[in-house]
């Protein structure tokens, strides 16, 4: 049988059963216990920017103006304002 490499670092024999697959990734190499972060990085990781956005919102600035100042979309701004912290 010919070996086939599939996405996700799993190697299986072509036409074989599920028992013939083996993982080539090292156990524990990519997990959160090692401090590995998954997903897209935060656009605004500084809590100071979020505090500034909260002050601007309290002063009466529009969401559009605040988002433009921070360089994010309005949806991102409102998501950060709804959360307790940005990080």
N, C-alpha and C positions, 0 to 999 in steps of 0.2 A: 504494500500500500504506500501511496505517496503522502508525505506530510504537508499539511496546509496550515498557514499562519493566518489567523483571523484577528480582527481588531480587538484590542483588549489584552494582547499578549497571551493568547491561549493557542496552544498547538494541538491539532487533532489529526488523526489519520483520516484521509478522505474515504468516505463511505463507511466509516467505523461507527461503533456505538458510543454512547456517552461515557462509558467507562474508559475509553482510550484517549481522553483529552487530559492534558496536563498544563498547568500554569507555569510560565517562565518567570513571572515576577517574584522578587524576593519577598517573603512574608514580612509585613510590618514596614516595608520601605516607604510606602505612601499612605500613612494614616495620621489621623489628627493627634494621636498621643505623642508623635514625634515633632509636633508643631507645624506640620504641613498644612497650609491654607488652601482650600479649594474654592473655585468659583472666580468670578470677576472681581478685581480689586475695587474698593470703594472710590467713587469719584471725588468725594469730599471726606477725607479721613481726619481732618483737623476739627476738634470739637469747638475751637475758637470761631471758626467760620459759621458753625451752626448757631452758636450763641449770638453772633453778629446778625445772622438772619432772623433770629427770634426778636432781637431788639429792633431791627428794621421793620419787622411785621407789626410790632407793638407801636411803633412810631407812625404807622399808617402807610408805609410803602406797599406797593402792589407786589403780588407774587411774581409777576413778569419782570419787574425791576430788580427784585432780589435775586431771582434766578440768573438774570443777565450779569449781575454783579459777581456772583459766585462762579459763573461759567458752567452752569448745569441747566437741565430742563426744569420746567415747572413741576413735572411729575416727581422728579428726583427731590426737588426742594420740599414739596409737600410730604413726601415719604420721610425725609429726615426730620421735618418739623413734627410729624406725628410720633416719631420714635423718641425714646428718652435720651439716647445718645447716638452719635453717628458712627462710632467705631465698634 
